[in-house]
Amino acid sequence: MTEPHQDPRADGWTMPVCLPPTPPRSDEAGVRHFDGLTYAVVPGYRPCLLDVLVPATDTPPPVVVWVHGGGWLFGDRRYPPPTVTPEMIFDGLLDAGLAVVRVDYRHSREAPFPAQLHDVKAAVRYVRHFAEALGVDAARVGAWGESAGGHLAALLGLTPTDDPALEGDIGLTGPSSAVQAVVDWYGVTDLASLLSTLHRVAPPGTTHVPDPAETLLGSRSEQWPYLARLASPLSYVDRPAPPFLIQHGLSDREVPYHHSERLAAALASAGNDVVLRSVEGADHCFFDLPDIAPVVAESIDFLTRQLS
């Protein structure tokens, strides 16, 4: 019988679809660190990696999957936006008794959508499959993302798990990719309205940034209307959804506030549990906000309540 992390080939050899967890290291607080686990192997691409941080608890804790931002073009699983320290988010979740899964996914110049959604869904399936080895509760998984990561976290919460086009087939298949709660920080909800309108800011040391929405959807512009609908969380609000907390700056110049406003209204209209928190005076990434600590605390409190 083929091992679950192997993909059999006709000529007899096997290609790994993922690699099982390696033994963790423990820090002085008793937190177990599983660093750089390969949750999926996609031929021709770098390995898809995640980290798992597990607090010292008596019972397997719930899991929060952190999805980084960066316009689907940049970003790293280990770093939140520049307005927030890793300690505020990751240590905050651990202190609340929640395990943290930090996910990398393919950027849009490596592969267009839906590769990014396939990746984060594969990460959830991986954590569920290896929950016992990781020491976490596979039944209680939440998603928290910011900007592009907020968009992907919303899609994790909204998209069906039985649609092959959205689910993908990378990594382990079989376990559910569903999540039980979502925190969405200023994520895009309607790709069609964003095409060619995103304000492009070059990171330090770079001179040009391609249009994030166009790059996400790929070079085949004639398919953009279809792909934009496929990639838009607003396309999936007519089905039951887990509880959502959406936080968005009213002065966001990258992703206009109305993206979150429309998603929250649609979720509420469909009878789903949603809280929309408008952040006065805050730009994208909550820049210009004097104190971001209450925003972070509300997110952690929400996830703790929903997953406990």
N, C-alpha and C positions, 0 to 999 in steps of 0.2 A: 504494500500500500504506500502510495506517495506521501511523504511528509507534508503537513499543511503549508509549510513555507517554501515548497518546491513546485516548480511548474514543469511537468513532464514534456519532453520533446519526442518526436517520432523516431529520431535516431538513437534514442536511449539515454542521452545525457539530460540532466535537469538544470534549470536556471532558477536561482533563488528569486522568489517574489518579495521576500522580506527576510530579515535576520532576527532571530529570537533575542529577547533581552539578555544582556550580559550582566554579571553581578554588579550591584550598585556600590558606591562609596557612601559612607555616612559621615556627616559633619558633627560638630560639637553639640548641636541642638538635637541630634538624633534624626535629622532629615536624611532620607535616602535619595541619592542622586543617580538616576540612570541617564547617562549623558550620551548623546549622539547615537541613538538607536535608529537603525535603518528600517523604517516602517514600509517602504516600498522600493523595489528595484525596477526601473523603467529603462529598457535598452536605449543607449544613446544619450542618456541624461545622467547628471550627477545623482547619487543616492538621495532619496527623500528621507530627511532626518527629523527626529523629535527628541526632546528631553522629557523625563518624567521626574518630578520632585514629590516625594511622599512624606508627609509629616509623621512624627512618632505618635500614633494613636493606637487605642486598644482594639479597634475594629477597622476593617478596610474603609478608607474615607471616600467620599464622593470626589469626582474629577471635574476640573475646569480646563477646557482646551483653550489656550491663548493663541489667537491668530493675529500676526503682526500686520501692520499697514505698509504703505510705500507706493501707492498708486499701481499696484500689481507689477511694478517695475523694479522696486528696491525692497530692502527690509531684511531682517534677520530675526529668527525666533527668540533670540536672547535679549532683545532690546525693545522696550516700549517706546512711545513717542518721546521727543526731547523734553516735554513738559513734565514727564513723570519718571521717577527713578525705578529701576527694576525692583528695589527693595519695597517700594510702596505697593506695587502690584503683586509680585511673586511672594515676598515674605508676608504681605498682608493676607493673601489667600492661605498660605501655610499656617499662619497664626490662627486663622479662623477654622482650621481643621480640614481644609480642602487640599487635595492633591492638585498639582499643576502639570499640565502637558503643554509644552511649547513646541509649535509646529512650524517647520519650513515647508514651503510649497514652491512649485515651479513658477518663475516669473514669466511675464507675458511675452518676452522676447525669446524665451526658451520654448514655450508652447502656449498657444492661445486658449481662451476659454472653450470648453469647460475643464481643461486640465487642472486649474487651480481648485475647482470644486471637487474633482475626482481625488485630488491629493488629500484635502482635509477630511473628506469622507473616509478615505483609506486609513488615515491616522486614527479616526474614531474606531473603525473596525479593528485595527491593530491593538489598541488599548483594551477593547472588549475581549478580544481573543486571548490576550496574555494578562488579563486582569489578576489572576491568581498569582502569577509569577511577579507581577508588579506590586501586588498587595493593595489593590484599589477595588472599589465597588463598581462593577460593570453596569449596574442598573441605574446609576445616578451620574449622568454626564451632562455638564453644561458647556456652553461655548461663549467666549468673550473675545471680541475683536475690535480693532480701531481702524477707521478709514477703509482701505481696501480689505482689511481683516474684518471690519464690521460688516461689510457687504457679504463676505464669505460666511461669517458666523450666522447672519440672517438667513442665507441660503441653506446652511446646515439645519436650521430650525424649521424652514418652510418647505423644502423640496421633498417629494416622496422618495422613499428608499427602494421602490420597486420599478423605477424608470431607468433602464440601462443607459440612456443618453446622459443622465445626470449622475448616476451612481458610479459609472466607470467600472473597470475590471482590474485596476492595478492593485498590487498588494494582496492581502488576504480578502477573500470574498466569503460571504456567509453570515458573519455577525452583522447586527444592525448598525447603521451609521446615524441613527436618530439621536437627538439630544433632548434633554428634559428642561432646559432653560437657556435663554439667550440674553446676553448684554451686547448691545450694538452701540458703539461710539461713532457717531457721525458717518455712517456708511452710506454708500450710494444705493438707492433703491430703484431707480429708473434709468437704465443705460441709454435708452433712446434720447432722453432729454439732455443727456450729458455729452453726447458725441460732439467733439470739436469745441466744447465749451469749458472744459476743465482749465483752470488757471495753472499753467505749468511753471513750476519753480525748480530750478536746477540745484541739486545738492552741492555742497562745497566741493570744489575741485572739478566740477563738470561744467560744460558749456552749452549742452543741448539735451533736452528731455523730450522724447516723442510724446504725442498725445496719448495719455494713459488709457482712455476709453477705446480709441481706435486701435491701439496696440493690443489691448486685451482681446478684442474681437477678431484680430487677424487682418490680413491684407485683402480678403475677398469682400470688397465693399458691397457687392450686390447681395450678399447674405447678411449684411449688418442688421436689417430690420428683424429677421428671424433670430439671429444670435443675441441681439439686444433684448428681445423678449425672454429668451432662454436664460439670460444672465441677470434678469431683474427680479429682485425679491417681490416686487409688486405683482408679478405674474402668478404667484402661488398663494395668495392670501385667501382664496376661496376654500381652503381646507383647514382642518383643525391644526392648531399650532401650539407649541409650548409657551409658557409665560415669557414675555419680552420686557426688558427694560431698555429704552432707547434714550441716549443722552447726546445732545447736540447743541453746539454754540449758536446763538441767534445771529452772530456776526460772522459766521463761517463764509469765507470767500472762495474756498475750494469746492466744497460740496454744500450747496445751498440748504438752509434749514428745512425747506419745504419737502426735501426728500424724506426726512424722518417724519415730518408732519403727515404726509400722505400715507406712509406705511402704518403709522400708529392709527390713523383714522380707519384705514381699511381693515386692520386686524380687529379693532374694536367693533366695527360694523359686522364682521363675521362671527362675533361672539367670543373672541379670544381675549386672554388676559394680557393687557399691555399697559405700561406706564411710559409716558413721554416726558422727559425732563429737559426743558429748555434752559440753557445756561446763558444768562444775561451777559452781554459784552464779550463773549468768548469767540475767538476765531477758530480756524481748523486746528486740530490737536489741542484745543483749549488754550491756545496762545492768548495773551492779554488777560487771562483770568488770574487775579491776585492770589487765590488760594484754591488749588485743585484738590486738596485733601478730602473735602466733603463729597466731591464727585466720585473719587475712588472708593471712599467708604460706603457710599450708597450702592455702588456696583457690587462690592464684596458682601454687604449685608443682604442684597437681593439674592445673590447666588447661594449664600448660606441658607437663607430661608427656603428657597425653592428646592434645593438639593437635599436638605435635611428632613 
